């Protein structure tokens, strides 16, 4: 959410904000995670004006550009 604070009015005008990040989000693990196949990705709904917030975990298979929900 902090990334959207000074990006024009994205934070205020958008109805939904979604972020993707590595599930293991440590600085040291980020490089190792980027080389994995599949990569563990967390989709986070940061803002939802008309519904619930939450997180969904996925495995991202880079060879096929495919997300599979865990």
mmCIF file as Biopython writes it, N, C-alpha, C and O atoms, coordinates in Angstrom:
data_model
#
loop_
_atom_site.group_PDB
_atom_site.id
_atom_site.type_symbol
_atom_site.label_atom_id
_atom_site.label_alt_id
_atom_site.label_comp_id
_atom_site.label_asym_id
_atom_site.label_entity_id
_atom_site.label_seq_id
_atom_site.pdbx_PDB_ins_code
_atom_site.Cartn_x
_atom_site.Cartn_y
_atom_site.Cartn_z
_atom_site.occupancy
_atom_site.B_iso_or_equiv
_atom_site.auth_seq_id
_atom_site.auth_asym_id
_atom_site.pdbx_PDB_model_num
ATOM 1   N N  . UNK A ? 1  ? 0.830   -1.188  0.000   1.0 0.0 1  A 1 
ATOM 2   C CA . UNK A ? 1  ? 0.000   0.000   0.000   1.0 0.0 1  A 1 
ATOM 3   C C  . UNK A ? 1  ? 0.871   1.246   0.000   1.0 0.0 1  A 1 
ATOM 4   O O  . UNK A ? 1  ? 0.521   2.254   -0.614  1.0 0.0 1  A 1 
ATOM 5   N N  . UNK A ? 2  ? 2.000   1.178   0.685   1.0 0.0 2  A 1 
ATOM 6   C CA . UNK A ? 2  ? 2.875   2.344   0.777   1.0 0.0 2  A 1 
ATOM 7   C C  . UNK A ? 2  ? 3.407   2.754   -0.592  1.0 0.0 2  A 1 
ATOM 8   O O  . UNK A ? 2  ? 3.663   3.935   -0.826  1.0 0.0 2  A 1 
ATOM 9   N N  . UNK A ? 3  ? 3.576   1.797   -1.495  1.0 0.0 3  A 1 
ATOM 10  C CA . UNK A ? 3  ? 4.087   2.104   -2.838  1.0 0.0 3  A 1 
ATOM 11  C C  . UNK A ? 3  ? 3.122   2.977   -3.625  1.0 0.0 3  A 1 
ATOM 12  O O  . UNK A ? 3  ? 3.542   3.700   -4.528  1.0 0.0 3  A 1 
ATOM 13  N N  . UNK A ? 4  ? 1.849   2.921   -3.301  1.0 0.0 4  A 1 
ATOM 14  C CA . UNK A ? 4  ? 0.842   3.677   -4.030  1.0 0.0 4  A 1 
ATOM 15  C C  . UNK A ? 4  ? 0.572   5.058   -3.442  1.0 0.0 4  A 1 
ATOM 16  O O  . UNK A ? 4  ? -0.187  5.830   -4.027  1.0 0.0 4  A 1 
ATOM 17  N N  . UNK A ? 5  ? 1.170   5.386   -2.308  1.0 0.0 5  A 1 
ATOM 18  C CA . UNK A ? 5  ? 0.872   6.636   -1.605  1.0 0.0 5  A 1 
ATOM 19  C C  . UNK A ? 5  ? 1.130   7.881   -2.455  1.0 0.0 5  A 1 
ATOM 20  O O  . UNK A ? 5  ? 0.307   8.796   -2.462  1.0 0.0 5  A 1 
ATOM 21  N N  . UNK A ? 6  ? 2.247   7.931   -3.167  1.0 0.0 6  A 1 
ATOM 22  C CA . UNK A ? 6  ? 2.582   9.128   -3.927  1.0 0.0 6  A 1 
ATOM 23  C C  . UNK A ? 6  ? 2.644   8.853   -5.424  1.0 0.0 6  A 1 
ATOM 24  O O  . UNK A ? 6  ? 3.488   9.408   -6.128  1.0 0.0 6  A 1 
ATOM 25  N N  . UNK A ? 7  ? 1.757   8.002   -5.906  1.0 0.0 7  A 1 
ATOM 26  C CA . UNK A ? 7  ? 1.748   7.646   -7.326  1.0 0.0 7  A 1 
ATOM 27  C C  . UNK A ? 7  ? 0.529   8.262   -8.008  1.0 0.0 7  A 1 
ATOM 28  O O  . UNK A ? 7  ? -0.287  7.554   -8.598  1.0 0.0 7  A 1 
ATOM 29  N N  . UNK A ? 8  ? 0.417   9.560   -7.922  1.0 0.0 8  A 1 
ATOM 30  C CA . UNK A ? 8  ? -0.768  10.212  -8.460  1.0 0.0 8  A 1 
ATOM 31  C C  . UNK A ? 8  ? -1.920  9.960   -7.528  1.0 0.0 8  A 1 
ATOM 32  O O  . UNK A ? 8  ? -1.810  10.151  -6.317  1.0 0.0 8  A 1 
ATOM 33  N N  . UNK A ? 9  ? -3.002  9.539   -8.081  1.0 0.0 9  A 1 
ATOM 34  C CA . UNK A ? 9  ? -4.163  9.265   -7.231  1.0 0.0 9  A 1 
ATOM 35  C C  . UNK A ? 9  ? -4.596  7.807   -7.346  1.0 0.0 9  A 1 
ATOM 36  O O  . UNK A ? 9  ? -5.774  7.500   -7.165  1.0 0.0 9  A 1 
ATOM 37  N N  . UNK A ? 10 ? -3.664  6.905   -7.645  1.0 0.0 10 A 1 
ATOM 38  C CA . UNK A ? 10 ? -3.994  5.493   -7.791  1.0 0.0 10 A 1 
ATOM 39  C C  . UNK A ? 10 ? -4.650  4.953   -6.530  1.0 0.0 10 A 1 
ATOM 40  O O  . UNK A ? 10 ? -5.657  4.248   -6.605  1.0 0.0 10 A 1 
ATOM 41  N N  . UNK A ? 11 ? -4.093  5.275   -5.388  1.0 0.0 11 A 1 
ATOM 42  C CA . UNK A ? 11 ? -4.625  4.757   -4.135  1.0 0.0 11 A 1 
ATOM 43  C C  . UNK A ? 11 ? -6.064  5.211   -3.901  1.0 0.0 11 A 1 
ATOM 44  O O  . UNK A ? 11 ? -6.875  4.453   -3.369  1.0 0.0 11 A 1 
ATOM 45  N N  . UNK A ? 12 ? -6.377  6.423   -4.290  1.0 0.0 12 A 1 
ATOM 46  C CA . UNK A ? 12 ? -7.694  6.991   -3.986  1.0 0.0 12 A 1 
ATOM 47  C C  . UNK A ? 12 ? -8.738  6.683   -5.047  1.0 0.0 12 A 1 
ATOM 48  O O  . UNK A ? 12 ? -9.916  6.542   -4.719  1.0 0.0 12 A 1 
ATOM 49  N N  . UNK A ? 13 ? -8.340  6.576   -6.311  1.0 0.0 13 A 1 
ATOM 50  C CA . UNK A ? 13 ? -9.322  6.385   -7.370  1.0 0.0 13 A 1 
ATOM 51  C C  . UNK A ? 13 ? -9.579  4.927   -7.723  1.0 0.0 13 A 1 
ATOM 52  O O  . UNK A ? 13 ? -10.604 4.612   -8.328  1.0 0.0 13 A 1 
ATOM 53  N N  . UNK A ? 14 ? -8.675  4.040   -7.358  1.0 0.0 14 A 1 
ATOM 54  C CA . UNK A ? 14 ? -8.863  2.636   -7.719  1.0 0.0 14 A 1 
ATOM 55  C C  . UNK A ? 14 ? -9.836  1.958   -6.755  1.0 0.0 14 A 1 
ATOM 56  O O  . UNK A ? 14 ? -9.921  2.309   -5.578  1.0 0.0 14 A 1 
ATOM 57  N N  . UNK A ? 15 ? -10.557 0.987   -7.284  1.0 0.0 15 A 1 
ATOM 58  C CA . UNK A ? 15 ? -11.463 0.202   -6.460  1.0 0.0 15 A 1 
ATOM 59  C C  . UNK A ? 15 ? -10.761 -1.008  -5.859  1.0 0.0 15 A 1 
ATOM 60  O O  . UNK A ? 15 ? -11.071 -1.433  -4.746  1.0 0.0 15 A 1 
ATOM 61  N N  . UNK A ? 16 ? -9.809  -1.557  -6.613  1.0 0.0 16 A 1 
ATOM 62  C CA . UNK A ? 16 ? -9.098  -2.749  -6.166  1.0 0.0 16 A 1 
ATOM 63  C C  . UNK A ? 16 ? -7.603  -2.565  -6.405  1.0 0.0 16 A 1 
ATOM 64  O O  . UNK A ? 16 ? -7.195  -2.118  -7.477  1.0 0.0 16 A 1 
ATOM 65  N N  . UNK A ? 17 ? -6.788  -2.907  -5.411  1.0 0.0 17 A 1 
ATOM 66  C CA . UNK A ? 17 ? -5.332  -2.938  -5.549  1.0 0.0 17 A 1 
ATOM 67  C C  . UNK A ? 17 ? -4.864  -4.349  -5.223  1.0 0.0 17 A 1 
ATOM 68  O O  . UNK A ? 17 ? -5.208  -4.901  -4.178  1.0 0.0 17 A 1 
ATOM 69  N N  . UNK A ? 18 ? -4.075  -4.929  -6.126  1.0 0.0 18 A 1 
ATOM 70  C CA . UNK A ? 18 ? -3.582  -6.287  -5.962  1.0 0.0 18 A 1 
ATOM 71  C C  . UNK A ? 18 ? -2.066  -6.266  -6.065  1.0 0.0 18 A 1 
ATOM 72  O O  . UNK A ? 18 ? -1.510  -5.618  -6.951  1.0 0.0 18 A 1 
ATOM 73  N N  . UNK A ? 19 ? -1.398  -6.972  -5.165  1.0 0.0 19 A 1 
ATOM 74  C CA . UNK A ? 19 ? 0.058   -7.062  -5.194  1.0 0.0 19 A 1 
ATOM 75  C C  . UNK A ? 19 ? 0.509   -8.510  -5.302  1.0 0.0 19 A 1 
ATOM 76  O O  . UNK A ? 19 ? -0.134  -9.416  -4.770  1.0 0.0 19 A 1 
ATOM 77  N N  . UNK A ? 20 ? 1.626   -8.716  -5.999  1.0 0.0 20 A 1 
ATOM 78  C CA . UNK A ? 20 ? 2.247   -10.033 -6.089  1.0 0.0 20 A 1 
ATOM 79  C C  . UNK A ? 20 ? 3.629   -9.950  -5.458  1.0 0.0 20 A 1 
ATOM 80  O O  . UNK A ? 20 ? 4.376   -9.004  -5.711  1.0 0.0 20 A 1 
ATOM 81  N N  . UNK A ? 21 ? 3.967   -10.931 -4.644  1.0 0.0 21 A 1 
ATOM 82  C CA . UNK A ? 21 ? 5.296   -10.955 -4.039  1.0 0.0 21 A 1 
ATOM 83  C C  . UNK A ? 21 ? 5.693   -12.400 -3.795  1.0 0.0 21 A 1 
ATOM 84  O O  . UNK A ? 21 ? 4.847   -13.291 -3.716  1.0 0.0 21 A 1 
ATOM 85  N N  . UNK A ? 22 ? 7.006   -12.616 -3.676  1.0 0.0 22 A 1 
ATOM 86  C CA . UNK A ? 22 ? 7.486   -13.940 -3.320  1.0 0.0 22 A 1 
ATOM 87  C C  . UNK A ? 22 ? 6.991   -14.273 -1.922  1.0 0.0 22 A 1 
ATOM 88  O O  . UNK A ? 22 ? 6.970   -13.408 -1.047  1.0 0.0 22 A 1 
ATOM 89  N N  . UNK A ? 23 ? 6.596   -15.514 -1.707  1.0 0.0 23 A 1 
ATOM 90  C CA . UNK A ? 23 ? 6.120   -15.930 -0.393  1.0 0.0 23 A 1 
ATOM 91  C C  . UNK A ? 23 ? 7.228   -15.801 0.639   1.0 0.0 23 A 1 
ATOM 92  O O  . UNK A ? 23 ? 6.983   -15.333 1.751   1.0 0.0 23 A 1 
ATOM 93  N N  . UNK A ? 24 ? 8.446   -16.209 0.289   1.0 0.0 24 A 1 
ATOM 94  C CA . UNK A ? 24 ? 9.606   -15.998 1.155   1.0 0.0 24 A 1 
ATOM 95  C C  . UNK A ? 24 ? 10.190  -14.654 0.768   1.0 0.0 24 A 1 
ATOM 96  O O  . UNK A ? 24 ? 10.929  -14.566 -0.212  1.0 0.0 24 A 1 
ATOM 97  N N  . UNK A ? 25 ? 9.880   -13.617 1.504   1.0 0.0 25 A 1 
ATOM 98  C CA . UNK A ? 25 ? 10.216  -12.257 1.084   1.0 0.0 25 A 1 
ATOM 99  C C  . UNK A ? 25 ? 11.434  -11.696 1.813   1.0 0.0 25 A 1 
ATOM 100 O O  . UNK A ? 25 ? 11.516  -10.484 2.011   1.0 0.0 25 A 1 
ATOM 101 N N  . UNK A ? 26 ? 12.375  -12.535 2.215   1.0 0.0 26 A 1 
ATOM 102 C CA . UNK A ? 26 ? 13.618  -12.051 2.819   1.0 0.0 26 A 1 
ATOM 103 C C  . UNK A ? 26 ? 14.563  -11.590 1.728   1.0 0.0 26 A 1 
ATOM 104 O O  . UNK A ? 26 ? 14.567  -12.161 0.638   1.0 0.0 26 A 1 
ATOM 105 N N  . UNK A ? 27 ? 15.348  -10.588 1.993   1.0 0.0 27 A 1 
ATOM 106 C CA . UNK A ? 27 ? 16.273  -10.055 0.992   1.0 0.0 27 A 1 
ATOM 107 C C  . UNK A ? 27 ? 17.240  -11.122 0.502   1.0 0.0 27 A 1 
ATOM 108 O O  . UNK A ? 27 ? 17.548  -11.168 -0.689  1.0 0.0 27 A 1 
ATOM 109 N N  . UNK A ? 28 ? 17.726  -11.980 1.391   1.0 0.0 28 A 1 
ATOM 110 C CA . UNK A ? 28 ? 18.672  -13.026 0.993   1.0 0.0 28 A 1 
ATOM 111 C C  . UNK A ? 28 ? 17.991  -14.123 0.187   1.0 0.0 28 A 1 
ATOM 112 O O  . UNK A ? 28 ? 18.597  -14.689 -0.723  1.0 0.0 28 A 1 
ATOM 113 N N  . UNK A ? 29 ? 16.744  -14.428 0.510   1.0 0.0 29 A 1 
ATOM 114 C CA . UNK A ? 29 ? 16.019  -15.498 -0.170  1.0 0.0 29 A 1 
ATOM 115 C C  . UNK A ? 29 ? 15.449  -15.072 -1.514  1.0 0.0 29 A 1 
ATOM 116 O O  . UNK A ? 29 ? 15.100  -15.927 -2.328  1.0 0.0 29 A 1 
ATOM 117 N N  . UNK A ? 30 ? 15.347  -13.774 -1.765  1.0 0.0 30 A 1 
ATOM 118 C CA . UNK A ? 30 ? 14.726  -13.275 -2.988  1.0 0.0 30 A 1 
ATOM 119 C C  . UNK A ? 30 ? 15.452  -13.765 -4.244  1.0 0.0 30 A 1 
ATOM 120 O O  . UNK A ? 30 ? 14.808  -14.187 -5.204  1.0 0.0 30 A 1 
ATOM 121 N N  . UNK A ? 31 ? 16.775  -13.711 -4.242  1.0 0.0 31 A 1 
ATOM 122 C CA . UNK A ? 31 ? 17.542  -14.179 -5.398  1.0 0.0 31 A 1 
ATOM 123 C C  . UNK A ? 31 ? 17.394  -15.682 -5.584  1.0 0.0 31 A 1 
ATOM 124 O O  . UNK A ? 31 ? 17.261  -16.169 -6.707  1.0 0.0 31 A 1 
ATOM 125 N N  . UNK A ? 32 ? 17.418  -16.407 -4.481  1.0 0.0 32 A 1 
ATOM 126 C CA . UNK A ? 32 ? 17.256  -17.847 -4.563  1.0 0.0 32 A 1 
ATOM 127 C C  . UNK A ? 32 ? 15.851  -18.202 -5.042  1.0 0.0 32 A 1 
ATOM 128 O O  . UNK A ? 32 ? 15.678  -19.116 -5.849  1.0 0.0 32 A 1 
ATOM 129 N N  . UNK A ? 33 ? 14.854  -17.482 -4.547  1.0 0.0 33 A 1 
ATOM 130 C CA . UNK A ? 33 ? 13.465  -17.731 -4.929  1.0 0.0 33 A 1 
ATOM 131 C C  . UNK A ? 33 ? 13.249  -17.431 -6.412  1.0 0.0 33 A 1 
ATOM 132 O O  . UNK A ? 33 ? 12.465  -18.114 -7.070  1.0 0.0 33 A 1 
ATOM 133 N N  . UNK A ? 34 ? 13.928  -16.428 -6.938  1.0 0.0 34 A 1 
ATOM 134 C CA . UNK A ? 34 ? 13.781  -16.057 -8.350  1.0 0.0 34 A 1 
ATOM 135 C C  . UNK A ? 34 ? 14.322  -17.132 -9.283  1.0 0.0 34 A 1 
ATOM 136 O O  . UNK A ? 34 ? 13.927  -17.187 -10.447 1.0 0.0 34 A 1 
ATOM 137 N N  . UNK A ? 35 ? 15.208  -17.979 -8.803  1.0 0.0 35 A 1 
ATOM 138 C CA . UNK A ? 35 ? 15.773  -19.046 -9.627  1.0 0.0 35 A 1 
ATOM 139 C C  . UNK A ? 35 ? 14.980  -20.347 -9.548  1.0 0.0 35 A 1 
ATOM 140 O O  . UNK A ? 35 ? 15.226  -21.269 -10.325 1.0 0.0 35 A 1 
ATOM 141 N N  . UNK A ? 36 ? 14.043  -20.427 -8.629  1.0 0.0 36 A 1 
ATOM 142 C CA . UNK A ? 36 ? 13.285  -21.667 -8.444  1.0 0.0 36 A 1 
ATOM 143 C C  . UNK A ? 36 ? 12.246  -21.861 -9.549  1.0 0.0 36 A 1 
ATOM 144 O O  . UNK A ? 36 ? 11.792  -20.907 -10.181 1.0 0.0 36 A 1 
ATOM 145 N N  . UNK A ? 37 ? 11.893  -23.112 -9.757  1.0 0.0 37 A 1 
ATOM 146 C CA . UNK A ? 37 ? 10.772  -23.448 -10.631 1.0 0.0 37 A 1 
ATOM 147 C C  . UNK A ? 37 ? 10.079  -24.651 -10.016 1.0 0.0 37 A 1 
ATOM 148 O O  . UNK A ? 37 ? 10.648  -25.741 -10.087 1.0 0.0 37 A 1 
ATOM 149 N N  . UNK A ? 38 ? 8.928   -24.548 -9.432  1.0 0.0 38 A 1 
ATOM 150 C CA . UNK A ? 38 ? 8.054   -23.377 -9.421  1.0 0.0 38 A 1 
ATOM 151 C C  . UNK A ? 38 ? 8.450   -22.381 -8.335  1.0 0.0 38 A 1 
ATOM 152 O O  . UNK A ? 38 ? 9.088   -22.732 -7.342  1.0 0.0 38 A 1 
ATOM 153 N N  . UNK A ? 39 ? 8.057   -21.145 -8.553  1.0 0.0 39 A 1 
ATOM 154 C CA . UNK A ? 39 ? 8.264   -20.089 -7.562  1.0 0.0 39 A 1 
ATOM 155 C C  . UNK A ? 39 ? 7.014   -19.981 -6.700  1.0 0.0 39 A 1 
ATOM 156 O O  . UNK A ? 39 ? 5.897   -20.112 -7.201  1.0 0.0 39 A 1 
ATOM 157 N N  . UNK A ? 40 ? 7.199   -19.746 -5.420  1.0 0.0 40 A 1 
ATOM 158 C CA . UNK A ? 40 ? 6.056   -19.544 -4.521  1.0 0.0 40 A 1 
ATOM 159 C C  . UNK A ? 40 ? 5.704   -18.062 -4.523  1.0 0.0 40 A 1 
ATOM 160 O O  . UNK A ? 40 ? 6.522   -17.222 -4.148  1.0 0.0 40 A 1 
ATOM 161 N N  . UNK A ? 41 ? 4.491   -17.749 -4.943  1.0 0.0 41 A 1 
ATOM 162 C CA . UNK A ? 41 ? 4.024   -16.378 -5.088  1.0 0.0 41 A 1 
ATOM 163 C C  . UNK A ? 41 ? 2.786   -16.179 -4.217  1.0 0.0 41 A 1 
ATOM 164 O O  . UNK A ? 41 ? 1.929   -17.059 -4.137  1.0 0.0 41 A 1 
ATOM 165 N N  . UNK A ? 42 ? 2.700   -15.036 -3.575  1.0 0.0 42 A 1 
ATOM 166 C CA . UNK A ? 42 ? 1.509   -14.675 -2.805  1.0 0.0 42 A 1 
ATOM 167 C C  . UNK A ? 42 ? 0.828   -13.487 -3.475  1.0 0.0 42 A 1 
ATOM 168 O O  . UNK A ? 42 ? 1.441   -12.438 -3.669  1.0 0.0 42 A 1 
ATOM 169 N N  . UNK A ? 43 ? -0.431  -13.659 -3.822  1.0 0.0 43 A 1 
ATOM 170 C CA . UNK A ? 43 ? -1.257  -12.575 -4.344  1.0 0.0 43 A 1 
ATOM 171 C C  . UNK A ? 43 ? -1.990  -11.973 -3.148  1.0 0.0 43 A 1 
ATOM 172 O O  . UNK A ? 43 ? -2.686  -12.681 -2.421  1.0 0.0 43 A 1 
ATOM 173 N N  . UNK A ? 44 ? -1.833  -10.678 -2.949  1.0 0.0 44 A 1 
ATOM 174 C CA . UNK A ? 44 ? -2.459  -10.001 -1.816  1.0 0.0 44 A 1 
ATOM 175 C C  . UNK A ? 44 ? -3.410  -8.936  -2.329  1.0 0.0 44 A 1 
ATOM 176 O O  . UNK A ? 44 ? -3.019  -8.070  -3.112  1.0 0.0 44 A 1 
ATOM 177 N N  . UNK A ? 45 ? -4.657  -8.998  -1.887  1.0 0.0 45 A 1 
ATOM 178 C CA . UNK A ? 45 ? -5.622  -7.952  -2.212  1.0 0.0 45 A 1 
ATOM 179 C C  . UNK A ? 45 ? -5.448  -6.875  -1.154  1.0 0.0 45 A 1 
ATOM 180 O O  . UNK A ? 45 ? -5.863  -7.038  -0.007  1.0 0.0 45 A 1 
ATOM 181 N N  . UNK A ? 46 ? -4.825  -5.769  -1.558  1.0 0.0 46 A 1 
ATOM 182 C CA . UNK A ? 46 ? -4.478  -4.691  -0.635  1.0 0.0 46 A 1 
ATOM 183 C C  . UNK A ? 46 ? -5.659  -3.770  -0.349  1.0 0.0 46 A 1 
ATOM 184 O O  . UNK A ? 46 ? -5.798  -3.235  0.751   1.0 0.0 46 A 1 
ATOM 185 N N  . UNK A ? 47 ? -6.504  -3.596  -1.360  1.0 0.0 47 A 1 
ATOM 186 C CA . UNK A ? 47 ? -7.670  -2.721  -1.209  1.0 0.0 47 A 1 
ATOM 187 C C  . UNK A ? 47 ? -8.783  -3.295  -2.056  1.0 0.0 47 A 1 
ATOM 188 O O  . UNK A ? 47 ? -8.565  -3.653  -3.213  1.0 0.0 47 A 1 
ATOM 189 N N  . UNK A ? 48 ? -9.960  -3.384  -1.497  1.0 0.0 48 A 1 
ATOM 190 C CA . UNK A ? 48 ? -11.139 -3.825  -2.232  1.0 0.0 48 A 1 
ATOM 191 C C  . UNK A ? 48 ? -12.321 -3.026  -1.713  1.0 0.0 48 A 1 
ATOM 192 O O  . UNK A ? 48 ? -12.872 -3.321  -0.652  1.0 0.0 48 A 1 
ATOM 193 N N  . UNK A ? 49 ? -12.693 -2.035  -2.455  1.0 0.0 49 A 1 
ATOM 194 C CA . UNK A ? 49 ? -13.739 -1.128  -2.012  1.0 0.0 49 A 1 
ATOM 195 C C  . UNK A ? 49 ? -15.076 -1.836  -1.817  1.0 0.0 49 A 1 
ATOM 196 O O  . UNK A ? 49 ? -15.890 -1.406  -1.000  1.0 0.0 49 A 1 
ATOM 197 N N  . UNK A ? 50 ? -15.309 -2.921  -2.563  1.0 0.0 50 A 1 
ATOM 198 C CA . UNK A ? 50 ? -16.623 -3.573  -2.537  1.0 0.0 50 A 1 
ATOM 199 C C  . UNK A ? 50 ? -16.588 -5.004  -2.004  1.0 0.0 50 A 1 
ATOM 200 O O  . UNK A ? 50 ? -17.565 -5.736  -2.158  1.0 0.0 50 A 1 
ATOM 201 N N  . UNK A ? 51 ? -15.490 -5.415  -1.383  1.0 0.0 51 A 1 
ATOM 202 C CA . UNK A ? 51 ? -15.424 -6.790  -0.906  1.0 0.0 51 A 1 
ATOM 203 C C  . UNK A ? 51 ? -14.328 -7.000  0.110   1.0 0.0 51 A 1 
ATOM 204 O O  . UNK A ? 51 ? -13.842 -6.065  0.746   1.0 0.0 51 A 1 
ATOM 205 N N  . UNK A ? 52 ? -13.959 -8.251  0.241   1.0 0.0 52 A 1 
ATOM 206 C CA . UNK A ? 52 ? -13.012 -8.666  1.281   1.0 0.0 52 A 1 
ATOM 207 C C  . UNK A ? 52 ? -11.563 -8.501  0.830   1.0 0.0 52 A 1 
ATOM 208 O O  . UNK A ? 52 ? -11.262 -8.465  -0.364  1.0 0.0 52 A 1 
ATOM 209 N N  . UNK A ? 53 ? -10.683 -8.401  1.810   1.0 0.0 53 A 1 
ATOM 210 C CA . UNK A ? 53 ? -9.243  -8.406  1.595   1.0 0.0 53 A 1 
ATOM 211 C C  . UNK A ? 53 ? -8.743  -9.817  1.871   1.0 0.0 53 A 1 
ATOM 212 O O  . UNK A ? 53 ? -9.420  -10.604 2.532   1.0 0.0 53 A 1 
ATOM 213 N N  . UNK A ? 54 ? -7.565  -10.131 1.365   1.0 0.0 54 A 1 
ATOM 214 C CA . UNK A ? 54 ? -7.027  -11.450 1.657   1.0 0.0 54 A 1 
ATOM 215 C C  . UNK A ? 54 ? -5.793  -11.772 0.865   1.0 0.0 54 A 1 
ATOM 216 O O  . UNK A ? 54 ? -5.260  -10.942 0.129   1.0 0.0 54 A 1 
ATOM 217 N N  . UNK A ? 55 ? -5.345  -13.013 1.035   1.0 0.0 55 A 1 
ATOM 218 C CA . UNK A ? 55 ? -4.143  -13.502 0.366   1.0 0.0 55 A 1 
ATOM 219 C C  . UNK A ? 55 ? -4.438  -14.855 -0.256  1.0 0.0 55 A 1 
ATOM 220 O O  . UNK A ? 55 ? -5.225  -15.638 0.275   1.0 0.0 55 A 1 
ATOM 221 N N  . UNK A ? 56 ? -3.793  -15.123 -1.393  1.0 0.0 56 A 1 
ATOM 222 C CA . UNK A ? 56 ? -3.895  -16.409 -2.066  1.0 0.0 56 A 1 
ATOM 223 C C  . UNK A ? 56 ? -2.483  -16.820 -2.452  1.0 0.0 56 A 1 
ATOM 224 O O  . UNK A ? 56 ? -1.736  -16.025 -3.022  1.0 0.0 56 A 1 
ATOM 225 N N  . UNK A ? 57 ? -2.117  -18.049 -2.145  1.0 0.0 57 A 1 
ATOM 226 C CA . UNK A ? 57 ? -0.785  -18.555 -2.471  1.0 0.0 57 A 1 
ATOM 227 C C  . UNK A ? 57 ? -0.830  -19.352 -3.766  1.0 0.0 57 A 1 
ATOM 228 O O  . UNK A ? 57 ? -1.754  -20.128 -4.011  1.0 0.0 57 A 1 
ATOM 229 N N  . UNK A ? 58 ? 0.199   -19.139 -4.592  1.0 0.0 58 A 1 
ATOM 230 C CA . UNK A ? 58 ? 0.305   -19.812 -5.879  1.0 0.0 58 A 1 
ATOM 231 C C  . UNK A ? 58 ? 1.695   -20.376 -6.055  1.0 0.0 58 A 1 
ATOM 232 O O  . UNK A ? 58 ? 2.653   -19.911 -5.438  1.0 0.0 58 A 1 
ATOM 233 N N  . UNK A ? 59 ? 1.796   -21.387 -6.907  1.0 0.0 59 A 1 
ATOM 234 C CA . UNK A ? 59 ? 3.068   -21.818 -7.462  1.0 0.0 59 A 1 
ATOM 235 C C  . UNK A ? 59 ? 3.104   -21.284 -8.884  1.0 0.0 59 A 1 
ATOM 236 O O  . UNK A ? 59 ? 2.158   -21.485 -9.646  1.0 0.0 59 A 1 
ATOM 237 N N  . UNK A ? 60 ? 4.189   -20.602 -9.250  1.0 0.0 60 A 1 
ATOM 238 C CA . UNK A ? 60 ? 4.339   -20.052 -10.592 1.0 0.0 60 A 1 
ATOM 239 C C  . UNK A ? 60 ? 5.375   -20.878 -11.333 1.0 0.0 60 A 1 
ATOM 240 O O  . UNK A ? 60 ? 6.543   -20.926 -10.946 1.0 0.0 60 A 1 
ATOM 241 N N  . UNK A ? 61 ? 4.935   -21.528 -12.405 1.0 0.0 61 A 1 
ATOM 242 C CA . UNK A ? 61 ? 5.814   -22.341 -13.229 1.0 0.0 61 A 1 
ATOM 243 C C  . UNK A ? 61 ? 6.319   -21.473 -14.375 1.0 0.0 61 A 1 
ATOM 244 O O  . UNK A ? 61 ? 5.573   -21.147 -15.298 1.0 0.0 61 A 1 
ATOM 245 N N  . UNK A ? 62 ? 7.599   -21.103 -14.305 1.0 0.0 62 A 1 
ATOM 246 C CA . UNK A ? 62 ? 8.155   -20.154 -15.278 1.0 0.0 62 A 1 
ATOM 247 C C  . UNK A ? 62 ? 8.223   -20.726 -16.681 1.0 0.0 62 A 1 
ATOM 248 O O  . UNK A ? 62 ? 8.088   -19.986 -17.655 1.0 0.0 62 A 1 
ATOM 249 N N  . UNK A ? 63 ? 8.428   -22.016 -16.803 1.0 0.0 63 A 1 
ATOM 250 C CA . UNK A ? 63 ? 8.555   -22.605 -18.140 1.0 0.0 63 A 1 
ATOM 251 C C  . UNK A ? 63 ? 7.254   -22.551 -18.922 1.0 0.0 63 A 1 
ATOM 252 O O  . UNK A ? 63 ? 7.270   -22.502 -20.152 1.0 0.0 63 A 1 
ATOM 253 N N  . UNK A ? 64 ? 6.129   -22.559 -18.222 1.0 0.0 64 A 1 
ATOM 254 C CA . UNK A ? 64 ? 4.824   -22.530 -18.888 1.0 0.0 64 A 1 
ATOM 255 C C  . UNK A ? 64 ? 4.027   -21.252 -18.605 1.0 0.0 64 A 1 
ATOM 256 O O  . UNK A ? 64 ? 2.897   -21.109 -19.072 1.0 0.0 64 A 1 
ATOM 257 N N  . UNK A ? 65 ? 4.616   -20.324 -17.841 1.0 0.0 65 A 1 
ATOM 258 C CA . UNK A ? 65 ? 3.933   -19.077 -17.455 1.0 0.0 65 A 1 
ATOM 259 C C  . UNK A ? 65 ? 2.548   -19.378 -16.874 1.0 0.0 65 A 1 
ATOM 260 O O  . UNK A ? 65 ? 1.538   -18.813 -17.295 1.0 0.0 65 A 1 
ATOM 261 N N  . UNK A ? 66 ? 2.535   -20.285 -15.896 1.0 0.0 66 A 1 
ATOM 262 C CA . UNK A ? 66 ? 1.284   -20.768 -15.333 1.0 0.0 66 A 1 
ATOM 263 C C  . UNK A ? 66 ? 1.289   -20.616 -13.824 1.0 0.0 66 A 1 
ATOM 264 O O  . UNK A ? 66 ? 2.284   -20.920 -13.166 1.0 0.0 66 A 1 
ATOM 265 N N  . UNK A ? 67 ? 0.166   -20.142 -13.272 1.0 0.0 67 A 1 
ATOM 266 C CA . UNK A ? 67 ? -0.047  -20.068 -11.830 1.0 0.0 67 A 1 
ATOM 267 C C  . UNK A ? 67 ? -0.978  -21.192 -11.422 1.0 0.0 67 A 1 
ATOM 268 O O  . UNK A ? 67 ? -2.015  -21.399 -12.051 1.0 0.0 67 A 1 
ATOM 269 N N  . UNK A ? 68 ? -0.619  -21.924 -10.370 1.0 0.0 68 A 1 
ATOM 270 C CA . UNK A ? 68 ? -1.480  -22.963 -9.821  1.0 0.0 68 A 1 
ATOM 271 C C  . UNK A ? 68 ? -1.693  -22.650 -8.356  1.0 0.0 68 A 1 
ATOM 272 O O  . UNK A ? 68 ? -0.738  -22.495 -7.595  1.0 0.0 68 A 1 
ATOM 273 N N  . UNK A ? 69 ? -2.965  -22.559 -7.966  1.0 0.0 69 A 1 
ATOM 274 C CA . UNK A ? 69 ? -3.295  -22.198 -6.577  1.0 0.0 69 A 1 
ATOM 275 C C  . UNK A ? 69 ? -2.917  -23.320 -5.629  1.0 0.0 69 A 1 
ATOM 276 O O  . UNK A ? 69 ? -3.114  -24.501 -5.915  1.0 0.0 69 A 1 
ATOM 277 N N  . UNK A ? 70 ? -2.362  -22.913 -4.477  1.0 0.0 70 A 1 
ATOM 278 C CA . UNK A ? 70 ? -1.981  -23.882 -3.439  1.0 0.0 70 A 1 
ATOM 279 C C  . UNK A ? 70 ? -3.033  -23.948 -2.388  1.0 0.0 70 A 1 
ATOM 280 O O  . UNK A ? 70 ? -2.900  -24.706 -1.427  1.0 0.0 70 A 1 
#
